């Protein structure tokens, strides 16, 4: 069975300041770099290697993947975080005043990406990667909402309530995705 490893980026300055990040970018904090290094150690300790590696176009995932592996990687728009429109850079406390469904509509009203679009681009892209003949063990570094929408829409009930920074999700792939395991750094 082929393997897909989805990793959320390390802690960023915006994460630390509790700001909505989306497509705007902020660098990894010192803690974020340490989390990414620990994620790389987890892979090494488990003897997991990759034949292909990908990250989003955002710098925080590139910083993370460079700490995890020294192998070449490809940056892809499909792995980007959800766009939150004019809500980006605002305090997450503003959005938390709304239910999840209200919040999602709020983001769309502010020019952000719809849940449906995010879900479809993640599922479509990750499926197309895993369908490639030479993609047997794939690393993808992405973002909390992007990974979350993928996880909650692949037809399995997976109980992951919050993706921590550098949270690693392991999936098997045999024409469909099967959740296998999760790992995360001590400081995730």
N, C-alpha and C positions, 0 to 999 in steps of 0.2 A: 504494500500500500504506500502510495506517495505521502509525503508529509509537508504541511504548511505550518510555518511558525510566524504568528502575528505578534508584533511587539509594539506597545505604545511607547512613544518617545519619553525621555527622561524629563524630570521637573524643569520647568522654564521660569523665567522671571515673572511672566504673567500668571503662571500657576501659583507661584509663591505669593503674588499680590492679589490673588483671587479675582482676576479679570477674565472676561470672555475673550478667547484667543482666536479661534477659527482660522481664517486665512491670513490675518495679520500675524506677524512672527515675532518671537522674542527668543533670546539665546538660552541655552541650558544654564542653570545655576551650577555651582560647585556640587551640590547634592545630585543634580541631574546627571552630571558627568560620572559621579560615583555610582549611581544607579545603573547607568549604561555599562560601565565596566563590570559591575556585578552580574548583569545579564549575560555579558560575554563569558564570564567565569562559569555561570550556570551551564551554558552550552558546552563549554570545554569539559567541565566535570562529568557531564552526561554523555560525552563522546559524540555530540551532535555536530555535524558539519553540513554545509550547504553547497548545492551545485549552482544556485543562483540567488542573488540578493537584490532587493528593491527597497526604495523609500519614497516618500512623497517629495514634492518639489520644495517643501518648506525646510528651512535651515535646521530647525530643531530635530527633524528626523535624520537629516544628514549628519549632524553632530553625533546623534545616538548610534547610527549604524557604524560610524567610524570607530566608536569605542567598542562595539560588539565584535566586529570582524575586520580583518585587513584585506579581505577579498574585494575585487571590483564589484560595484553595484550600479544599478540604473535608477534614476529619479523619474517618477511617473506622476502625472496629474491625477490619475484615478485614485491614488492613495491619499490625496489631500484631505484635510479636515473639512468639515461642513463649513460653508460660508454663513456667517451670522449677520451679514449686512451691516447696517449702521449700529448694531448692538456690539460690534467688536470693539474691544478696549474698555467697555463699560464694566462695572462691578457685577460679578455673578449674583450678588444678593438681589439685584433688581429683577433678574429673571426668575430667581427662586421664589418670588412672591406669587408666581403663577403655577398652576398645575402643569405637568409635562405636556399635555395636549395643547393647553393655552400657550405655553412657552414656544412650542414648535410653530404655531400659527403666528405668534409675535415675530419670530425670526423671519418668517416668510414675508410678513407685512413690512418688515424693515429691509427688504431686499435680499434676504438670505436664501439659501438653497432649501428646497423642500425635502422632507424625510424620504419621499418616494424616489426622488432623483438620487439622493445619497445612497440609499439601499441598493438601487439598481446598478449604479456605477461600481460599487464595491463588489457585489455578487458577480456581476458580469466580468469584471477585470480579474478577480481572483480565480474564477472558474476558467477563464481563458488561459491564465498562467499555468494552472495545474493540468490542463489538457495538453500542454506542450510535451512532446515525447521526452525531451531531455530535462524536464523539471521534476525531479524526484524528491528533492529536499530543498524547500524554498523558504527564505527569510524575507519578510515584509515588515518594515517599520512604518507605522502609520499613527493614527490619532484616536483619542478616546471615543468620540461620537462616531467616527467612520467605522472603527472596529466594532463598536457596540451595535450599530445598525446591521452590520454584516452578521454578527453572532445571533442577534434576535430574529433574523429573517431567513435562516438557512434550513428551516423546517425541523429543528430539534429544540427540545426544551433544555437549555443550558442555564444553570443558575450562577450567573456572574452579576453581582449587583453594582460593583464599581470597579472600573479598570484603573488600577494604580499606575503610576509612572513606571515604565519598563516592565509592566505585567506581560508575561509571555503566555500565549495561548497556542497549544499544539493541536493540529487537526490532521486526521488521515483523509486521504482523498482517493476514491475509487469510482468516480463518476458523480459522487456526491460527497459533501463534507461530513466528517464525523469528529465530534469533539473528543479528544483523548486525554488532555491533561492541561494543567496550568502551573506556572512557576512565577515567582516574583522575588526581586531582591529584598533583603532585610529592610532596606530604607525606602521601599516603594511607596 
